[in-house]
């Protein structure tokens, strides 16, 4: 996946790389999803600092549980479900 742009990497490839422990994949996932995660958490919590903390906690859960992702939903839906739970 070296040299693959964010636009050309599909979710399946990203998830496979995350499951394999690819740190660059984590960086790509973070870049792709963190800002929308913080925006959603900010809208719910009405506090930017708390939203950033909740998003960070969600990333810990995402990385800890990436091996359980079964593809029944999109990866993005799974990420936002973790964020809001």
C-alpha positions as CSV (number, residue, x, y, z in Angstrom):
1,X,0.0,0.0,0.0
2,X,3.0,2.3,-0.1
3,X,2.4,5.3,-2.3
4,X,-1.4,4.8,-2.2
5,X,-3.3,8.0,-1.8
6,X,-6.1,8.4,0.7
7,X,-8.6,8.7,-2.2
8,X,-7.6,5.4,-3.8
9,X,-7.4,3.3,-0.7
10,X,-10.7,1.7,0.0
11,X,-12.0,0.9,3.5
12,X,-11.3,-2.8,3.1
13,X,-7.6,-2.1,2.4
14,X,-7.4,0.4,5.3
15,X,-9.0,-2.1,7.7
16,X,-6.7,-4.9,6.6
17,X,-3.7,-2.7,7.2
18,X,-5.0,-1.6,10.6
19,X,-5.5,-5.2,11.6
20,X,-2.0,-6.0,10.5
21,X,-0.7,-3.3,12.8
22,X,0.4,-0.9,10.1
23,X,1.2,2.4,11.8
24,X,0.9,4.3,8.5
25,X,-2.6,3.0,8.1
26,X,-3.5,4.3,11.6
27,X,-2.1,7.7,10.5
28,X,-4.3,7.6,7.4
29,X,-7.4,6.5,9.4
30,X,-6.8,9.3,11.9
31,X,-6.4,11.9,9.2
32,X,-9.6,10.7,7.5
33,X,-11.9,10.3,10.5
34,X,-10.6,12.4,13.5
35,X,-11.9,15.8,12.5
36,X,-15.5,14.5,11.8
37,X,-15.3,12.5,15.0
38,X,-14.4,15.6,17.0
39,X,-17.1,17.7,15.2
40,X,-19.8,15.1,16.1
41,X,-18.6,14.8,19.7
42,X,-18.5,18.6,20.0
43,X,-22.1,18.8,18.7
44,X,-23.2,16.3,21.3
45,X,-21.1,17.5,24.3
46,X,-21.0,21.2,23.4
47,X,-17.4,21.4,24.7
48,X,-14.4,21.1,22.3
49,X,-11.9,19.9,24.9
50,X,-14.2,17.2,26.1
51,X,-15.0,16.2,22.5
52,X,-11.3,15.9,21.7
53,X,-10.8,13.7,24.8
54,X,-13.8,11.5,23.8
55,X,-12.4,11.1,20.3
56,X,-9.0,10.1,21.7
57,X,-10.7,7.5,23.9
58,X,-12.5,6.3,20.8
59,X,-9.3,5.8,18.9
60,X,-7.9,3.7,21.8
61,X,-11.0,1.5,21.5
62,X,-10.8,1.4,17.8
63,X,-7.2,0.2,17.8
64,X,-7.9,-2.3,20.7
65,X,-10.9,-3.8,18.9
66,X,-10.0,-3.5,15.2
67,X,-9.7,-7.3,15.0
68,X,-13.4,-7.6,15.9
69,X,-14.6,-5.5,13.0
70,X,-16.5,-7.9,10.8
71,X,-17.6,-5.6,7.9
72,X,-21.3,-5.8,8.7
73,X,-21.3,-2.0,8.4
74,X,-18.9,0.4,6.9
75,X,-15.7,1.1,8.8
76,X,-16.8,4.7,9.2
77,X,-20.1,3.6,10.8
78,X,-18.2,1.3,13.1
79,X,-15.9,4.1,14.1
80,X,-18.8,6.5,14.8
81,X,-20.6,3.9,16.8
82,X,-17.6,3.5,19.0
83,X,-17.4,7.2,19.4
84,X,-21.0,7.6,20.4
85,X,-21.1,4.7,22.8
